[in-house]
């Protein structure tokens, strides 16, 4: 079976490409390398430097391969940046994805797994969060993902496109071989920031608010290992191949950890003391985001295998090997 992975040079995409190779799939990666890393793509994987905004290049490159299904990661994914520069997000994530969906329809490809996000739920009314929670995106990034979920639903009705939207909680951790990992410039995510503080590459960590209604006052998130996410994409492909209907699934472990717990976990695994200072809250941060993952377990047969220790140990190993 031949799978097209858009954004296969990015953080989650590159871990998924490695998972596909391990499972003997034929893989083609389309990536414009604007934020991805070419060295994250295995040498024996077909790669095309394609920008989804270039519709004719996209169609031309699709014609070169016999593709059975697509897994679409290519997108910008920083909440803060989406607030300060929304046009980047509406152009890249919305127009790019619509070009892709359009090109797939024209090429007779009718299966897609889409990277979506738990930030669609905004400030949830109920935690753990199930797929029945109301959709209230509160930043442009989440809005772009919501738009594309809706477009896919309309394409299903009109053209028979079958899709699975996977709503990730906090993707975290790295390759256990230490070969690929999470590298963003600048890095907005908590775990890489805490690790770089442990490595002495930054002064310390700013905790964005310690007055939330949580046990220690800091925000609680559901950190799910990137290889558990990769495995869910494989299960989603199997699901679509079985002829099942289009659907959406939350992907998280079902457990939450606070910012302070993450700092302590990194201190324990690294053996280093980490300086932290509490500053004001970051705008738009809900107190607690934890997944109800029952639906993914029951329908996709997915179950996360890795815990917080696996997340931090794998991330620590990879960041230690980096020369930045
Ligand atoms: N966070 C923090 N300090 C930082 C970066 C993040 O306190 O330097 C907090 C942030 O407020 C959130 C959690 O860590 O509650 C996870 O943030 P991240 O940006 O990693 O992921 P998000 O939950 O925004 O997708």
Boltz pocket constraint, residues with backbone or C-beta under 6 A from the ligand:
constraints:
  - pocket:
      binder: B
      contacts: [[A, 79], [A, 170], [A, 188], [A, 189], [A, 190], [A, 191], [A, 193], [A, 205], [A, 206], [A, 207], [A, 208], [A, 209], [A, 219], [A, 220], [A, 221], [A, 259], [A, 282], [A, 285], [A, 286]]
      max_distance: 6.0
